[in-house]
């Protein structure tokens, strides 16, 4: 029996331009962009003081969906 061919999407050792490590700044920009997106789609995710409460809001929504 022959061994399966490697997937063309598999990473090989050494430099690969598809492999990218996000910097702290890039991670922070992505985090805030996600929160802005959540706040735009779900206005209830922002509390009365204008602070993002998205994590608690999404957990609550997930529990409501499960019921």
Backbone torsions as a table, in degrees:
resi	resn	phi	psi	omega
1	UNK	NA	138.1	-179.3
2	UNK	-87.2	150.7	178.2
3	UNK	-78.5	149.1	-178.4
4	UNK	-67.2	148.9	177.8
5	UNK	-70.0	145.3	178.0
6	UNK	-67.3	147.2	178.2
7	UNK	-68.9	136.6	-179.0
8	UNK	-65.8	-17.9	179.8
9	UNK	-86.4	-4.7	-178.5
10	UNK	-72.7	143.6	177.4
11	UNK	-81.1	143.2	174.2
12	UNK	-107.8	159.9	177.9
13	UNK	-61.4	147.9	179.1
14	UNK	100.7	-173.2	-176.9
15	UNK	-66.8	134.1	175.8
16	UNK	-140.8	120.0	-176.3
17	UNK	-63.5	-18.1	178.8
18	UNK	-77.6	-19.2	-178.1
19	UNK	-85.2	124.2	-177.5
20	UNK	-138.8	133.4	175.3
21	UNK	-103.5	121.4	-178.0
22	UNK	-73.2	138.1	176.5
23	UNK	-76.8	167.6	178.2
24	UNK	-59.4	-42.3	-179.5
25	UNK	-62.5	-42.6	179.0
26	UNK	-64.1	-40.0	178.2
27	UNK	-63.9	-43.1	-179.8
28	UNK	-65.2	-42.7	178.3
29	UNK	-61.8	-40.3	178.2
30	UNK	-65.7	-39.5	178.8
31	UNK	-61.5	-49.2	-177.8
32	UNK	-69.2	-33.7	176.4
33	UNK	-64.6	-39.2	177.7
34	UNK	-65.1	-42.8	178.6
35	UNK	-63.8	-41.3	177.8
36	UNK	-62.6	-38.8	178.4
37	UNK	-64.3	-43.4	179.1
38	UNK	-64.2	-44.0	-179.5
39	UNK	-63.9	-35.5	179.1
40	UNK	-69.3	-38.3	-178.3
41	UNK	-81.9	-32.6	-176.7
42	UNK	-128.0	87.6	-178.5
43	UNK	-57.4	-25.4	178.8
44	UNK	-68.8	-10.1	-178.9
45	UNK	-78.5	-6.0	179.0
46	UNK	-110.9	129.8	-177.8
47	UNK	-78.6	180.0	-174.9
48	UNK	-62.7	-25.1	-178.9
49	UNK	-89.4	1.9	179.3
50	UNK	85.3	7.7	179.1
51	UNK	-86.9	149.6	178.9
52	UNK	-76.6	127.9	176.2
53	UNK	-120.0	31.6	-169.6
54	UNK	-59.9	-40.0	-175.9
55	UNK	-63.2	-49.6	178.7
56	UNK	-62.8	-41.5	-178.9
57	UNK	-61.6	-46.4	-177.8
58	UNK	-68.8	-35.3	175.7
59	UNK	-62.5	-41.7	-179.5
60	UNK	-64.6	-42.9	179.4
61	UNK	-62.8	-39.8	-179.5
62	UNK	-63.7	-42.1	178.7
63	UNK	-65.1	-39.3	178.9
64	UNK	-64.7	-38.2	178.6
65	UNK	-66.1	-36.0	-177.0
66	UNK	-67.9	-25.9	-178.3
67	UNK	-75.3	NA	NA
